[in-house]
Amino acid sequence: MFFILFVLNDMSLCDELLYAWEDAGVKGVTILASTGLGRIRQNLALQEDFPIFPSLTNISDFSENLSRTLFTIVENQETVDQLLKNTEKVVGSLQKPNTGILIVLPAVNVYGLKSSHMEE
């Protein structure tokens, strides 16, 4: 099993990306609104009163600039490969700037998730 984390820079692509992941075999995805230090610094350049260490309230004030962080668990390398392929179909090459960041980690133990290999 693998843990997939993807930071999507262009949130307007989120729906299309979710359909692409579903087509790759992903069963479920958790989505969080998120921001990074780069975006905070961009806002600092635009807003002199934006704090260096913002609170959640400060961040939500700039929600139109938030990324989306998606994460899921997939069962095999084939699904990872298809997920990567489908992701790049939607956002473009991940080698280009401002498309997103995809991280794949081995998931040694996963609890609370029904596997298709488990007997019912």
C-alpha positions as CSV (number, residue, x, y, z in Angstrom):
1,M,0.0,0.0,0.0
2,F,1.0,3.6,-0.7
3,F,0.2,6.9,0.9
4,I,-0.3,9.6,-1.8
5,L,-0.1,13.3,-1.0
6,F,-0.7,15.9,-3.7
7,V,-0.6,19.7,-3.3
8,L,-2.6,21.1,-6.2
9,N,-1.8,24.8,-6.9
10,D,-4.7,25.5,-9.2
11,M,-7.8,24.7,-7.2
12,S,-10.0,25.2,-10.3
13,L,-8.7,21.8,-11.5
14,C,-9.7,20.0,-8.3
15,D,-12.9,18.5,-9.7
16,E,-11.3,17.3,-12.9
17,L,-8.4,15.9,-10.9
18,L,-10.7,13.9,-8.6
19,Y,-12.4,12.3,-11.6
20,A,-9.0,11.5,-13.0
21,W,-7.9,9.9,-9.8
22,E,-11.2,7.9,-9.6
23,D,-10.5,6.7,-13.2
24,A,-7.0,5.6,-11.9
25,G,-8.7,3.3,-9.3
26,V,-8.6,5.6,-6.3
27,K,-11.5,4.7,-3.9
28,G,-11.5,7.9,-1.7
29,V,-9.7,11.1,-1.3
30,T,-9.4,13.6,1.6
31,I,-9.1,17.2,0.5
32,L,-7.8,20.1,2.6
33,A,-7.5,23.8,1.9
34,S,-3.9,24.7,2.4
35,T,-1.3,27.3,1.9
36,G,2.5,27.4,2.0
37,L,5.1,29.9,2.9
38,G,5.5,31.0,-0.7
39,R,1.9,32.1,-0.9
40,I,2.1,33.8,2.5
41,R,5.1,35.7,1.3
42,Q,3.2,36.7,-1.8
43,N,0.4,38.1,0.4
44,L,2.9,39.9,2.5
45,A,4.2,41.7,-0.5
46,L,0.5,42.7,-1.3
47,Q,-0.6,43.3,2.3
48,E,1.6,45.1,4.7
49,D,-0.6,44.2,7.7
50,F,-0.5,40.4,7.0
51,P,1.3,38.7,10.0
52,I,4.5,36.7,9.5
53,F,3.0,33.8,11.4
54,P,-0.7,33.9,10.4
55,S,-3.5,32.4,12.3
56,L,-6.1,30.2,10.7
57,T,-8.4,33.2,10.6
58,N,-5.8,35.2,8.7
59,I,-5.3,32.3,6.2
60,S,-9.0,31.9,5.7
61,D,-9.2,35.7,4.8
62,F,-7.1,34.8,1.8
63,S,-9.0,31.6,0.9
64,E,-9.2,32.4,-2.8
65,N,-5.4,31.9,-2.9
66,L,-5.4,28.6,-1.1
67,S,-4.1,25.4,-2.6
68,R,-5.8,22.0,-2.2
69,T,-3.9,19.2,-0.5
70,L,-5.3,15.8,-1.5
71,F,-4.3,12.5,0.2
72,T,-5.3,8.9,-0.3
73,I,-4.2,5.4,0.2
74,V,-3.8,3.1,-2.8
75,E,-3.0,-0.6,-2.8
76,N,-0.4,-1.2,-5.5
77,Q,2.2,0.4,-7.8
78,E,0.0,0.0,-10.8
79,T,-2.5,2.4,-9.3
80,V,0.3,4.8,-8.3
81,D,1.6,4.8,-11.9
82,Q,-1.9,5.4,-13.3
83,L,-2.6,8.1,-10.7
84,L,0.6,9.9,-11.7
85,K,-0.3,9.6,-15.4
86,N,-3.8,10.9,-14.9
87,T,-2.6,13.7,-12.6
88,E,-0.2,15.0,-15.3
89,K,-3.0,14.8,-17.9
90,V,-5.0,17.3,-15.8
91,V,-2.3,19.7,-14.3
92,G,0.5,19.2,-16.9
93,S,4.0,18.0,-16.2
94,L,4.9,18.0,-12.6
95,Q,8.4,19.1,-13.7
96,K,7.0,22.5,-14.6
97,P,6.5,25.2,-11.9
98,N,3.1,25.9,-10.3
99,T,1.5,22.6,-11.2
100,G,1.8,20.8,-7.9
101,I,3.8,18.5,-5.7
102,L,3.1,14.7,-5.6
103,I,4.6,12.5,-2.9
104,V,4.3,8.8,-2.7
105,L,5.2,7.0,0.5
106,P,5.1,3.3,1.4
107,A,2.3,2.6,3.9
108,V,3.6,-0.1,6.2
109,N,0.5,-0.4,8.3
110,V,-3.0,1.0,7.5
111,Y,-5.8,0.7,10.1
112,G,-9.4,1.5,9.6
113,L,-9.4,1.1,5.9
114,K,-11.2,-1.8,4.2
115,S,-8.9,-3.4,1.7
116,S,-10.3,-5.1,-1.4
117,H,-8.0,-8.1,-0.4
118,M,-9.8,-8.4,3.0
119,E,-12.6,-11.0,3.2
120,E,-16.1,-9.7,3.9
